[in-house]
Amino acid sequence: MATQHDHGHAHGEHGHHHSVSEDRVPAFVGLIVGSAFIGAVLFGVVQWTNAQFAGHGEGAKAEATK
């Protein structure tokens, strides 16, 4: 079994550990930026799709009103 002497460092020195409060701000920034990006992409897709089908339904409406 390895001891502190065998490892060459204390147990608490295994790596840099962030506290919860240090990670909270970047997590929320990522959440907000990611959500805004996904919303913008979805908005763009809906706008593009509506533009593609803008003239498709007018012929059917004209036939229905005769």
C-alpha positions as CSV (number, residue, x, y, z in Angstrom):
1,M,0.0,0.0,0.0
2,A,1.4,3.4,-1.0
3,T,2.0,6.0,1.6
4,Q,2.4,9.7,1.5
5,H,6.2,9.3,1.2
6,D,5.8,6.8,-1.7
7,H,3.7,9.3,-3.8
8,G,5.9,12.3,-3.1
9,H,3.0,14.6,-2.4
10,A,0.1,14.9,0.1
11,H,-3.3,13.5,-0.7
12,G,-4.9,16.9,-1.3
13,E,-2.4,17.8,-4.1
14,H,-3.7,15.4,-6.7
15,G,-4.9,18.2,-9.0
16,H,-6.6,21.6,-9.1
17,H,-10.1,21.2,-7.8
18,H,-12.6,24.0,-8.4
19,S,-15.1,24.8,-5.8
20,V,-18.8,24.9,-6.8
21,S,-19.0,28.7,-6.6
22,E,-16.0,29.0,-9.1
23,D,-17.7,26.8,-11.6
24,R,-21.2,28.3,-11.3
25,V,-20.7,31.4,-13.3
26,P,-19.1,29.7,-16.3
27,A,-21.8,27.1,-16.2
28,F,-24.6,29.6,-16.4
29,V,-22.8,31.6,-19.1
30,G,-22.5,28.5,-21.1
31,L,-26.1,27.6,-20.5
32,I,-27.3,31.0,-21.6
33,V,-25.0,31.3,-24.6
34,G,-25.9,27.8,-25.7
35,S,-29.6,28.3,-25.3
36,A,-29.4,31.6,-27.3
37,F,-27.5,29.9,-30.0
38,I,-29.9,27.0,-30.3
39,G,-32.9,29.4,-30.2
40,A,-31.3,31.5,-33.0
41,V,-30.7,28.4,-35.1
42,L,-34.3,27.2,-34.6
43,F,-35.6,30.7,-35.4
44,G,-33.5,30.8,-38.6
45,V,-34.7,27.3,-39.7
46,V,-38.4,28.3,-39.1
47,Q,-38.0,31.5,-41.0
48,W,-36.2,29.7,-43.9
49,T,-38.9,27.0,-44.0
50,N,-41.7,29.6,-44.0
51,A,-40.0,31.4,-46.9
52,Q,-39.7,28.1,-48.9
53,F,-43.4,27.3,-48.5
54,A,-44.7,30.9,-48.8
55,G,-46.5,30.4,-52.2
56,H,-47.4,26.8,-51.8
57,G,-50.7,27.1,-50.0
58,E,-52.3,30.0,-51.9
59,G,-53.5,27.9,-54.8
60,A,-55.3,25.5,-52.5
61,K,-57.0,28.4,-50.7
62,A,-58.2,29.9,-54.0
63,E,-59.7,26.6,-55.0
64,A,-61.4,26.2,-51.6
65,T,-63.2,29.6,-51.9
66,K,-64.7,28.9,-55.3
